[in-house]
Amino acid sequence: MPAPSGSNAVTRAPSSRVKQLGIVLPPPPAPLGAYVESSDAGNLLFLSGTLPFVNRILASVGRLGENLSVKEGQDAARIASLNALAAARQHLGDLDRLKKLVKLTVQLATTEQFIEHASVADGASNLFAQIFGPETGHVRLVYGVQSLPLGTPVVVEVIFEIELARESTAK
């Protein structure tokens, strides 16, 4: 598929955008139980929920509206999204097989009174828009729960559209 014309033609590859943005992806996450981090079916890549780990330690713990602010939640959502990209790179071998983000689900540990779910989830959505371009868009589901694994405030789950791997013609 040829690169689109125009000034952004050179920057369409996700790995190029990540580099241009000065982002260094973390090591890929490891499962916390009896499951795998990623699975593909056809031209879709499904990732398990990723948490905001930095150097294998949760960047923040707690609940939004209790001991964490919207900004702290946005930061956690962004970090969890970086971990999702690292898992995708590990599964595919190359970020450039990612065509776009199709669906983003963000679970938040919140108090009953917390109502700024969308603002927190923008921490993830904005990162993906920077990488894939705002014109690609994605659908999103955001909801609050009483608690999440390990006390994390955010879990990000993604579905990417991917380029199918080319069949080898070597014998």
N, CA, C and O atoms as a DFTB+ gen file, in Angstrom:
684 C
 N C O
     1  1       0.848      -1.165       0.000
     2  2       0.000       0.000       0.000
     3  2       0.897       1.232       0.000
     4  3       1.738       1.375       0.888
     5  1       0.740       2.115      -0.963
     6  2       1.581       3.304      -1.016
     7  2       1.265       4.262       0.115
     8  3       0.144       4.307       0.623
     9  1       2.265       5.020       0.493
    10  2       2.067       6.035       1.535
    11  2       1.179       7.134       0.995
    12  3       1.270       7.475      -0.184
    13  1       0.316       7.701       1.839
    14  2      -0.530       8.796       1.384
    15  2       0.324       9.994       0.996
    16  3       1.408      10.198       1.543
    17  1      -0.165      10.776       0.057
    18  2       0.589      11.964      -0.342
    19  2       0.380      13.068       0.674
    20  3      -0.537      13.016       1.494
    21  1       1.234      14.054       0.608
    22  2       1.111      15.184       1.534
    23  2       2.240      15.194       2.536
    24  3       3.128      14.343       2.500
    25  1       2.201      16.162       3.428
    26  2       3.303      16.366       4.359
    27  2       3.423      15.266       5.400
    28  3       4.493      15.095       5.984
    29  1       2.360      14.519       5.651
    30  2       2.423      13.468       6.659
    31  2       2.793      12.114       6.079
    32  3       2.827      11.129       6.815
    33  1       3.072      12.032       4.784
    34  2       3.325      10.760       4.132
    35  2       4.481      10.002       4.789
    36  3       4.423       8.777       4.896
    37  1       5.507      10.691       5.222
    38  2       6.667      10.041       5.782
    39  2       6.401       9.564       7.209
    40  3       7.112       8.686       7.698
    41  1       5.429      10.102       7.866
    42  2       5.243       9.834       9.288
    43  2       4.124       8.844       9.586
    44  3       3.748       8.691      10.749
    45  1       3.582       8.170       8.584
    46  2       2.450       7.274       8.809
    47  2       2.815       5.994       9.549
    48  3       1.969       5.444      10.254
    49  1       4.029       5.505       9.416
    50  2       4.424       4.266      10.077
    51  2       4.429       4.486      11.589
    52  3       5.044       5.432      12.083
    53  1       3.741       3.607      12.319
    54  2       3.705       3.786      13.778
    55  2       5.090       3.857      14.425
    56  3       5.290       4.641      15.352
    57  1       6.041       3.063      13.959
    58  2       7.375       3.113      14.578
    59  2       8.032       4.474      14.353
    60  3       8.742       4.973      15.226
    61  1       7.796       5.080      13.179
    62  2       8.341       6.415      12.908
    63  2       7.700       7.460      13.806
    64  3       8.389       8.337      14.328
    65  1       6.382       7.375      13.991
    66  2       5.677       8.330      14.842
    67  2       6.152       8.200      16.286
    68  3       6.382       9.204      16.960
    69  1       6.297       6.972      16.756
    70  2       6.771       6.747      18.127
    71  2       8.147       7.393      18.307
    72  3       8.412       8.051      19.313
    73  1       9.012       7.193      17.316
    74  2      10.354       7.778      17.384
    75  2      10.287       9.304      17.336
    76  3      10.958       9.977      18.118
    77  1       9.477       9.855      16.420
    78  2       9.338      11.314      16.302
    79  2       8.827      11.935      17.595
    80  3       9.218      13.046      17.951
    81  1       7.961      11.222      18.293
    82  2       7.393      11.721      19.544
    83  2       8.345      11.539      20.726
    84  3       8.051      11.986      21.835
    85  1       9.479      10.890      20.495
    86  2      10.454      10.677      21.558
    87  2      10.019       9.622      22.558
    88  3      10.456       9.634      23.708
    89  1       9.164       8.714      22.124
    90  2       8.645       7.673      23.012
    91  2       9.554       6.456      22.953
    92  3       9.918       5.987      21.874
    93  1       9.913       5.955      24.121
    94  2      10.630       4.697      24.231
    95  2       9.659       3.709      24.869
    96  3       9.216       3.897      26.002
    97  1       9.337       2.656      24.125
    98  2       8.381       1.686      24.662
    99  2       9.016       0.870      25.779
   100  3      10.202       0.544      25.725
   101  1       8.227       0.545      26.782
   102  2       8.731      -0.266      27.897
   103  2       8.873      -1.725      27.466
   104  3       8.460      -2.093      26.366
   105  1       9.454      -2.549      28.328
   106  2       9.439      -3.986      28.043
   107  2       7.978      -4.450      27.987
   108  3       7.133      -3.888      28.683
   109  1       7.670      -5.457      27.178
   110  2       6.285      -5.911      27.097
   111  2       5.812      -6.478      28.437
   112  3       6.600      -7.055      29.186
   113  1       4.527      -6.311      28.730
   114  2       4.001      -6.833      29.998
   115  2       3.977      -8.356      29.999
   116  3       3.959      -8.998      28.948
   117  1       3.977      -8.910      31.192
   118  2       3.862     -10.355      31.369
   119  2       2.485     -10.649      31.965
   120  3       1.979      -9.862      32.765
   121  1       1.883     -11.757      31.587
   122  2       0.572     -12.102      32.149
   123  2       0.620     -12.223      33.674
   124  3       1.618     -12.655      34.250
   125  1      -0.476     -11.833      34.304
   126  2      -0.597     -11.945      35.762
   127  2      -1.299     -13.247      36.161
   128  3      -1.503     -13.495      37.349
   129  1      -1.665     -14.071      35.194
   130  2      -2.389     -15.307      35.460
   131  2      -2.297     -16.246      34.275
   132  3      -1.361     -16.180      33.479
   133  1      -3.284     -17.122      34.170
   134  2      -3.300     -18.169      33.147
   135  2      -3.942     -17.673      31.856
   136  3      -5.055     -18.074      31.516
   137  1      -3.240     -16.802      31.140
   138  2      -3.710     -16.265      29.864
   139  2      -2.508     -15.756      29.091
   140  3      -1.394     -15.727      29.616
   141  1      -2.728     -15.353      27.847
   142  2      -1.663     -14.752      27.047
   143  2      -1.963     -13.270      26.898
   144  3      -3.114     -12.850      27.024
   145  1      -0.936     -12.478      26.632
   146  2      -1.101     -11.027      26.495
   147  2      -1.741     -10.628      25.175
   148  3      -2.372      -9.575      25.088
   149  1      -1.584     -11.469      24.130
   150  2      -2.069     -11.070      22.811
   151  2      -2.493     -12.282      22.002
   152  3      -1.980     -13.388      22.173
   153  1      -3.461     -12.033      21.104
   154  2      -3.947     -13.082      20.220
   155  2      -4.491     -12.416      18.969
   156  3      -5.235     -11.439      19.046
   157  1      -4.109     -12.957      17.808
   158  2      -4.638     -12.375      16.575
   159  2      -5.614     -13.338      15.917
   160  3      -5.519     -14.556      16.065
   161  1      -6.550     -12.754      15.191
   162  2      -7.539     -13.508      14.414
   163  2      -7.792     -12.706      13.141
   164  3      -8.312     -11.591      13.195
   165  1      -7.424     -13.276      12.003
   166  2      -7.568     -12.539      10.758
   167  2      -6.726     -11.283      10.801
   168  3      -5.530     -11.337      11.090
   169  1      -7.351     -10.151      10.513
   170  2      -6.604      -8.892      10.496
   171  2      -6.796      -8.083      11.783
   172  3      -6.630      -6.864      11.786
   173  1      -7.146      -8.771      12.878
   174  2      -7.309      -8.098      14.169
   175  2      -6.341      -8.666      15.201
   176  3      -6.097      -9.871      15.248
   177  1      -5.801      -7.785      16.016
   178  2      -4.950      -8.168      17.137
   179  2      -5.662      -7.748      18.417
   180  3      -5.956      -6.568      18.612
   181  1      -5.935      -8.708      19.280
   182  2      -6.603      -8.473      20.562
   183  2      -5.545      -8.525      21.662
   184  3      -4.744      -9.458      21.720
   185  1      -5.548      -7.518      22.530
   186  2      -4.614      -7.506      23.647
   187  2      -5.368      -7.619      24.956
   188  3      -6.435      -7.030      25.133
   189  1      -4.796      -8.384      25.866
   190  2      -5.344      -8.450      27.219
   191  2      -5.240      -7.073      27.851
   192  3      -4.513      -6.208      27.362
   193  1      -5.960      -6.878      28.924
   194  2      -5.877      -5.596      29.616
   195  2      -4.462      -5.318      30.082
   196  3      -3.818      -6.179      30.681
   197  1      -3.976      -4.105      29.804
   198  2      -2.637      -3.724      30.253
   199  2      -2.745      -2.696      31.369
   200  3      -3.649      -1.861      31.392
   201  1      -1.810      -2.782      32.278
   202  2      -1.777      -1.923      33.453
   203  2      -0.671      -0.885      33.313
   204  3       0.203      -1.034      32.458
   205  1      -0.689       0.160      34.134
   206  2       0.330       1.211      34.049
   207  2       1.618       0.850      34.789
   208  3       1.968       1.473      35.791
   209  1       2.318      -0.171      34.275
   210  2       3.601      -0.566      34.854
   211  2       4.728       0.282      34.283
   212  3       4.773       0.538      33.080
   213  1       5.627       0.712      35.143
   214  2       6.876       1.356      34.753
   215  2       7.974       0.571      35.452
   216  3       7.981       0.463      36.679
   217  1       8.899       0.025      34.679
   218  2       9.963      -0.820      35.249
   219  2       9.379      -1.938      36.113
   220  3       9.896      -2.266      37.181
   221  1       8.285      -2.509      35.611
   222  2       7.620      -3.663      36.257
   223  2       6.973      -3.329      37.605
   224  3       6.635      -4.226      38.376
   225  1       6.803      -2.020      37.883
   226  2       6.147      -1.568      39.118
   227  2       4.985      -0.673      38.721
   228  3       5.124       0.140      37.807
   229  1       3.835      -0.801      39.390
   230  2       2.694       0.064      39.088
   231  2       3.061       1.528      39.309
   232  3       3.602       1.895      40.352
   233  1       2.760       2.352      38.318
   234  2       3.063       3.782      38.405
   235  2       2.193       4.468      39.448
   236  3       2.625       5.437      40.073
   237  1       0.984       3.983      39.640
   238  2       0.094       4.530      40.669
   239  2      -0.862       3.445      41.137
   240  3      -1.161       2.489      40.421
   241  1      -1.325       3.627      42.352
   242  2      -2.256       2.682      42.977
   243  2      -3.359       3.497      43.619
   244  3      -3.098       4.561      44.180
   245  1      -4.572       3.018      43.545
   246  2      -5.670       3.708      44.215
   247  2      -6.886       3.851      43.337
   248  3      -7.034       3.178      42.318
   249  1      -7.765       4.759      43.767
   250  2      -9.020       4.974      43.044
   251  2      -9.178       6.448      42.697
   252  3      -8.845       7.341      43.476
   253  1      -9.700       6.664      41.493
   254  2      -9.988       8.020      41.049
   255  2     -11.136       8.577      41.874
   256  3     -12.128       7.892      42.123
   257  1     -10.992       9.811      42.288
   258  2     -12.005      10.431      43.133
   259  2     -11.763      10.187      44.607
   260  3     -12.441      10.768      45.455
   261  1     -10.800       9.330      44.921
   262  2     -10.465       9.067      46.321
   263  2      -9.072       9.605      46.611
   264  3      -8.921      10.580      47.348
   265  1      -8.048       8.969      46.032
   266  2      -6.686       9.435      46.268
   267  2      -5.935       9.747      44.977
   268  3      -4.739      10.037      45.010
   269  1      -6.635       9.688      43.830
   270  2      -6.003      10.001      42.551
   271  2      -6.816      11.044      41.795
   272  3      -8.046      11.003      41.788
   273  1      -6.120      11.972      41.163
   274  2      -6.765      13.036      40.383
   275  2      -7.008      12.585      38.942
   276  3      -6.521      11.537      38.517
   277  1      -7.755      13.377      38.213
   278  2      -7.985      13.112      36.792
   279  2      -6.645      13.078      36.055
   280  3      -6.416      12.190      35.234
   281  1      -5.766      14.030      36.338
   282  2      -4.446      14.076      35.678
   283  2      -3.649      12.811      35.965
   284  3      -3.023      12.259      35.060
   285  1      -3.662      12.347      37.199
   286  2      -2.952      11.103      37.537
   287  2      -3.572       9.917      36.799
   288  3      -2.862       9.006      36.374
   289  1      -4.876       9.929      36.651
   290  2      -5.552       8.884      35.887
   291  2      -5.186       8.928      34.413
   292  3      -4.963       7.886      33.796
   293  1      -5.121      10.137      33.843
   294  2      -4.712      10.285      32.440
   295  2      -3.297       9.753      32.235
   296  3      -3.023       9.058      31.256
   297  1      -2.408      10.079      33.155
   298  2      -1.032       9.593      33.063
   299  2      -0.995       8.062      33.131
   300  3      -0.265       7.425      32.372
   301  1      -1.770       7.482      34.026
   302  2      -1.822       6.021      34.155
   303  2      -2.385       5.389      32.883
   304  3      -1.893       4.348      32.447
   305  1      -3.407       6.000      32.281
   306  2      -3.988       5.474      31.047
   307  2      -2.968       5.538      29.908
   308  3      -2.890       4.622      29.089
   309  1      -2.198       6.608      29.858
   310  2      -1.161       6.732      28.826
   311  2      -0.093       5.666      29.011
   312  3       0.323       5.033      28.041
   313  1       0.353       5.462      30.234
   314  2       1.381       4.457      30.511
   315  2       0.868       3.058      30.167
   316  3       1.590       2.262      29.565
   317  1      -0.371       2.758      30.545
   318  2      -0.956       1.454      30.209
   319  2      -1.023       1.274      28.695
   320  3      -0.823       0.167      28.195
   321  1      -1.302       2.349      27.963
   322  2      -1.357       2.288      26.504
   323  2       0.021       2.033      25.901
   324  3       0.143       1.322      24.904
   325  1       1.047       2.608      26.498
   326  2       2.415       2.329      26.043
   327  2       2.745       0.855      26.248
   328  3       3.418       0.246      25.417
   329  1       2.278       0.287      27.342
   330  2       2.480      -1.136      27.585
   331  2       1.724      -1.979      26.558
   332  3       2.204      -3.036      26.148
   333  1       0.546      -1.516      26.143
   334  2      -0.204      -2.219      25.099
   335  2       0.570      -2.201      23.786
   336  3       0.634      -3.212      23.086
   337  1       1.153      -1.064      23.454
   338  2       1.970      -0.989      22.235
   339  2       3.174      -1.922      22.318
   340  3       3.550      -2.540      21.323
   341  1       3.773      -2.023      23.487
   342  2       4.912      -2.933      23.673
   343  2       4.474      -4.386      23.481
   344  3       5.204      -5.183      22.890
   345  1       3.294      -4.728      23.975
   346  2       2.772      -6.088      23.788
   347  2       2.489      -6.357      22.309
   348  3       2.755      -7.451      21.810
   349  1       1.950      -5.354      21.614
   350  2       1.677      -5.505      20.177
   351  2       2.980      -5.702      19.415
   352  3       3.064      -6.568      18.543
   353  1       3.985      -4.914      19.733
   354  2       5.285      -5.045      19.056
   355  2       5.877      -6.430      19.287
   356  3       6.427      -7.041      18.371
   357  1       5.759      -6.918      20.520
   358  2       6.284      -8.256      20.813
   359  2       5.540      -9.316      19.999
   360  3       6.164     -10.226      19.453
   361  1       4.231      -9.206      19.916
   362  2       3.433     -10.200      19.203
   363  2       3.700     -10.172      17.699
   364  3       3.842     -11.218      17.065
   365  1       3.767      -8.972      17.140
   366  2       3.890      -8.822      15.683
   367  2       5.336      -8.787      15.198
   368  3       5.609      -9.061      14.029
   369  1       6.262      -8.449      16.094
   370  2       7.649      -8.303      15.702
   371  2       7.970      -6.927      15.154
   372  3       9.137      -6.595      14.950
   373  1       6.930      -6.111      14.910
   374  2       7.132      -4.806      14.281
   375  2       5.876      -3.959      14.482
   376  3       4.773      -4.396      14.153
   377  1       6.037      -2.770      15.014
   378  2       4.884      -1.868      15.181
   379  2       4.248      -1.473      13.849
   380  3       3.070      -1.119      13.800
   381  1       5.023      -1.533      12.777
   382  2       4.506      -1.068      11.498
   383  2       3.471      -1.993      10.874
   384  3       2.891      -1.660       9.841
   385  1       3.234      -3.134      11.477
   386  2       2.113      -3.981      11.035
   387  2       0.789      -3.486      11.609
   388  3      -0.275      -3.937      11.184
   389  1       0.844      -2.559      12.576
   390  2      -0.380      -1.969      13.114
   391  2      -0.923      -0.955      12.116
   392  3      -0.222      -0.016      11.738
   393  1      -2.171      -1.142      11.687
   394  2      -2.783      -0.188      10.759
   395  2      -3.526       0.904      11.510
   396  3      -3.428       2.084      11.174
   397  1      -4.275       0.493      12.536
   398  2      -5.028       1.476      13.321
   399  2      -5.558       0.829      14.584
   400  3      -5.627      -0.395      14.696
   401  1      -5.927       1.665      15.525
   402  2      -6.639       1.225      16.714
   403  2      -8.109       1.163      16.345
   404  3      -8.674       2.143      15.858
   405  1      -8.729       0.017      16.573
   406  2     -10.147      -0.157      16.251
   407  2     -11.002       0.154      17.478
   408  3     -11.947       0.939      17.407
   409  1     -10.652      -0.478      18.610
   410  2     -11.459      -0.299      19.824
   411  2     -10.562      -0.158      21.039
   412  3      -9.564      -0.864      21.188
   413  1     -10.937       0.761      21.892
   414  2     -10.249       1.012      23.155
   415  2     -11.259       0.865      24.280
   416  3     -12.317       1.494      24.263
   417  1     -10.928       0.034      25.253
   418  2     -11.737      -0.083      26.463
   419  2     -10.862       0.338      27.635
   420  3      -9.735      -0.134      27.784
   421  1     -11.392       1.230      28.465
   422  2     -10.650       1.712      29.630
   423  2     -11.503       1.464      30.867
   424  3     -12.603       1.999      31.000
   425  1     -10.974       0.647      31.763
   426  2     -11.627       0.396      33.046
   427  2     -10.928       1.247      34.099
   428  3      -9.700       1.327      34.137
   429  1     -11.716       1.869      34.938
   430  2     -11.178       2.748      35.968
   431  2     -11.670       2.312      37.337
   432  3     -12.850       2.005      37.507
   433  1     -10.781       2.284      38.304
   434  2     -11.184       2.080      39.694
   435  2     -11.578       3.455      40.224
   436  3     -10.747       4.360      40.298
   437  1     -12.848       3.606      40.591
   438  2     -13.363       4.925      40.983
   439  2     -14.240       4.836      42.230
   440  3     -14.661       3.764      42.664
   441  1     -14.486       6.007      42.772
   442  2     -15.500       6.116      43.814
   443  2     -16.865       6.192      43.119
   444  3     -16.936       6.391      41.906
   445  1     -17.925       6.036      43.876
   446  2     -19.286       6.151      43.321
   447  2     -19.546       7.541      42.762
   448  3     -20.292       7.692      41.794
   449  1     -18.944       8.545      43.356
   450  2     -19.207       9.929      42.971
   451  2     -18.410      10.389      41.754
   452  3     -18.729      11.424      41.169
   453  1     -17.391       9.650      41.366
   454  2     -16.515      10.078      40.266
   455  2     -17.280      10.041      38.940
   456  3     -17.951       9.055      38.632
   457  1     -17.176      11.129      38.153
   458  2     -17.922      11.187      36.888
   459  2     -17.057      11.629      35.695
   460  3     -17.585      11.852      34.606
   461  1     -15.756      11.756      35.885
   462  2     -14.899      12.260      34.817
   463  2     -14.173      11.138      34.060
   464  3     -13.005      11.274      33.695
   465  1     -14.887      10.032      33.836
   466  2     -14.322       8.865      33.169
   467  2     -13.737       9.217      31.798
   468  3     -12.618       8.817      31.475
   469  1     -14.496       9.965      30.998
   470  2     -14.063      10.294      29.631
   471  2     -12.755      11.081      29.637
   472  3     -11.885      10.840      28.799
   473  1     -12.609      12.006      30.559
   474  2     -11.381      12.807      30.636
   475  2     -10.170      11.935      30.948
   476  3      -9.093      12.139      30.387
   477  1     -10.343      10.973      31.833
   478  2      -9.239      10.076      32.171
   479  2      -8.880       9.214      30.964
   480  3      -7.702       9.047      30.649
   481  1      -9.883       8.671      30.292
   482  2      -9.637       7.805      29.135
   483  2      -8.953       8.552      27.999
   484  3      -8.295       7.933      27.163
   485  1      -9.099       9.874      27.955
   486  2      -8.422      10.664      26.936
   487  2      -6.902      10.535      27.034
   488  3      -6.202      10.767      26.049
   489  1      -6.385      10.171      28.197
   490  2      -4.944       9.924      28.331
   491  2      -4.487       8.817      27.399
   492  3      -3.375       8.866      26.872
   493  1      -5.341       7.815      27.190
   494  2      -5.042       6.736      26.242
   495  2      -5.398       7.156      24.821
   496  3      -4.587       6.998      23.909
   497  1      -6.596       7.687      24.624
   498  2      -7.049       8.066      23.278
   499  2      -6.108       9.066      22.620
   500  3      -5.802       8.940      21.434
   501  1      -5.649      10.049      23.371
   502  2      -4.769      11.062      22.809
   503  2      -3.431      10.478      22.360
   504  3      -2.890      10.896      21.336
   505  1      -2.894       9.521      23.110
   506  2      -1.652       8.876      22.704
   507  2      -1.843       8.141      21.382
   508  3      -1.028       8.279      20.470
   509  1      -2.911       7.367      21.276
   510  2      -3.151       6.617      20.044
   511  2      -3.407       7.548      18.863
   512  3      -3.004       7.239      17.742
   513  1      -4.069       8.680      19.091
   514  2      -4.299       9.656      18.022
   515  2      -2.974      10.258      17.562
   516  3      -2.795      10.515      16.372
   517  1      -2.046      10.485      18.486
   518  2      -0.722      10.996      18.109
   519  2       0.016      10.005      17.214
   520  3       0.717      10.399      16.282
   521  1      -0.147       8.735      17.501
   522  2       0.593       7.706      16.768
   523  2      -0.069       7.352      15.439
   524  3       0.614       7.234      14.422
   525  1      -1.384       7.182      15.436
   526  2      -2.076       6.721      14.237
   527  2      -2.747       7.850      13.459
   528  3      -3.214       7.643      12.339
   529  1      -2.794       9.032      14.044
   530  2      -3.451      10.166      13.406
   531  2      -4.891      10.265      13.874
   532  3      -5.569       9.246      14.006
   533  1      -5.367      11.472      14.127
   534  2      -6.729      11.643      14.636
   535  2      -7.792      11.225      13.619
   536  3      -8.914      10.892      14.000
   537  1      -7.449      11.240      12.339
   538  2      -8.439      10.902      11.321
   539  2      -8.789       9.413      11.298
   540  3      -9.832       9.048      10.755
   541  1      -7.946       8.535      11.875
   542  2      -8.266       7.101      11.867
   543  2      -9.375       6.784      12.860
   544  3     -10.160       5.862      12.638
   545  1      -9.446       7.532      13.943
   546  2     -10.498       7.350      14.948
   547  2     -10.494       5.967      15.574
   548  3      -9.828       5.055      15.086
   549  1     -11.234       5.821      16.645
   550  2     -11.450       4.520      17.283
   551  2     -12.718       4.618      18.129
   552  3     -13.093       5.692      18.599
   553  1     -13.361       3.476      18.306
   554  2     -14.505       3.444      19.218
   555  2     -13.954       3.209      20.619
   556  3     -12.850       2.691      20.787
   557  1     -14.742       3.599      21.626
   558  2     -14.226       3.535      22.990
   559  2     -15.344       3.219      23.966
   560  3     -16.472       3.692      23.830
   561  1     -15.002       2.411      24.948
   562  2     -15.881       2.128      26.074
   563  2     -15.086       2.436      27.331
   564  3     -13.958       1.971      27.491
   565  1     -15.678       3.221      28.221
   566  2     -15.024       3.584      29.474
   567  2     -16.009       3.324      30.605
   568  3     -17.174       3.715      30.527
   569  1     -15.543       2.675      31.638
   570  2     -16.422       2.483      32.789
   571  2     -15.631       2.370      34.084
   572  3     -14.451       2.019      34.097
   573  1     -16.329       2.682      35.172
   574  2     -15.725       2.635      36.494
   575  2     -16.152       1.390      37.242
   576  3     -17.280       0.916      37.105
   577  1     -15.232       0.872      38.034
   578  2     -15.488      -0.304      38.856
   579  2     -14.967      -0.046      40.274
   580  3     -14.235       0.913      40.517
   581  1     -15.355      -0.905      41.183
   582  2     -14.950      -0.774      42.588
   583  2     -13.456      -1.020      42.782
   584  3     -12.796      -0.297      43.529
   585  1     -12.920      -2.047      42.105
   586  2     -11.497      -2.355      42.255
   587  2     -10.983      -3.030      40.993
   588  3     -11.750      -3.569      40.195
   589  1      -9.650      -2.985      40.833
   590  2      -8.973      -3.610      39.705
   591  2      -7.762      -4.377      40.227
   592  3      -7.337      -4.151      41.361
   593  1      -7.197      -5.282      39.421
   594  2      -6.081      -6.105      39.884
   595  2      -4.910      -5.288      40.439
   596  3      -4.550      -4.244      39.895
   597  1      -4.340      -5.774      41.504
   598  2      -3.158      -5.199      42.157
   599  2      -3.360      -3.781      42.667
   600  3      -2.390      -3.120      43.038
   601  1      -4.600      -3.300      42.693
   602  2      -4.873      -1.943      43.146
   603  2      -4.640      -0.893      42.076
   604  3      -4.621       0.301      42.376
   605  1      -4.459      -1.324      40.819
   606  2      -4.240      -0.361      39.744
   607  2      -5.485       0.509      39.546
   608  3      -6.604       0.031      39.730
   609  1      -5.305       1.770      39.175
   610  2      -6.458       2.616      38.918
   611  2      -7.009       2.477      37.498
   612  3      -8.133       2.896      37.224
   613  1      -6.212       1.885      36.586
   614  2      -6.579       1.855      35.169
   615  2      -6.161       0.534      34.528
   616  3      -5.069       0.021      34.775
   617  1      -7.053      -0.004      33.700
   618  2      -6.720      -1.117      32.816
   619  2      -7.159      -0.708      31.415
   620  3      -8.290      -0.264      31.213
   621  1      -6.255      -0.861      30.449
   622  2      -6.527      -0.508      29.061
   623  2      -6.561      -1.791      28.236
   624  3      -5.645      -2.610      28.307
   625  1      -7.615      -1.955      27.460
   626  2      -7.744      -3.104      26.567
   627  2      -7.912      -2.567      25.153
   628  3      -8.689      -1.637      24.932
   629  1      -7.188      -3.144      24.188
   630  2      -7.245      -2.632      22.826
   631  2      -7.435      -3.739      21.801
   632  3      -7.078      -4.897      22.016
   633  1      -8.014      -3.329      20.677
   634  2      -8.100      -4.171      19.493
   635  2      -7.538      -3.342      18.343
   636  3      -8.025      -2.249      18.054
   637  1      -6.509      -3.874      17.693
   638  2      -5.877      -3.210      16.559
   639  2      -6.242      -3.914      15.264
   640  3      -6.437      -5.129      15.242
   641  1      -6.334      -3.143      14.179
   642  2      -6.348      -3.729      12.845
   643  2      -4.884      -3.854      12.440
   644  3      -4.092      -2.933      12.640
   645  1      -4.532      -5.011      11.866
   646  2      -3.135      -5.260      11.508
   647  2      -3.005      -5.649      10.041
   648  3      -3.943      -6.139       9.412
   649  1      -1.810      -5.411       9.525
   650  2      -1.435      -5.928       8.209
   651  2      -1.211      -7.420       8.382
   652  3      -0.528      -7.845       9.314
   653  1      -1.776      -8.205       7.500
   654  2      -1.544      -9.643       7.570
   655  2      -0.090      -9.930       7.212
   656  3       0.494      -9.269       6.352
   657  1       0.482     -10.920       7.880
   658  2       1.866     -11.298       7.589
   659  2       1.927     -11.858       6.175
   660  3       1.053     -12.609       5.741
   661  1       2.969     -11.475       5.480
   662  2       3.150     -11.979       4.108
   663  2       3.621     -13.423       4.162
   664  3       4.480     -13.783       4.966
   665  1       3.043     -14.244       3.289
   666  2       3.454     -15.645       3.208
   667  2       4.834     -15.724       2.577
   668  3       5.120     -15.023       1.607
   669  1       5.676     -16.562       3.117
   670  2       7.012     -16.756       2.562
   671  2       6.915     -17.617       1.315
   672  3       6.177     -18.602       1.292
   673  1       7.649     -17.254       0.286
   674  2       7.685     -18.058      -0.938
   675  2       8.919     -18.947      -0.963
   676  3       9.120     -19.706      -1.911
   677  1       9.745     -18.858       0.073
   678  2      10.953     -19.687       0.149
   679  2      10.579     -21.148       0.392
   680  3       9.595     -21.448       1.069
   681  1      11.363     -22.027      -0.159
   682  2      11.088     -23.466       0.031
   683  2      12.221     -24.111       0.780
   684  3      12.183     -25.314       1.041
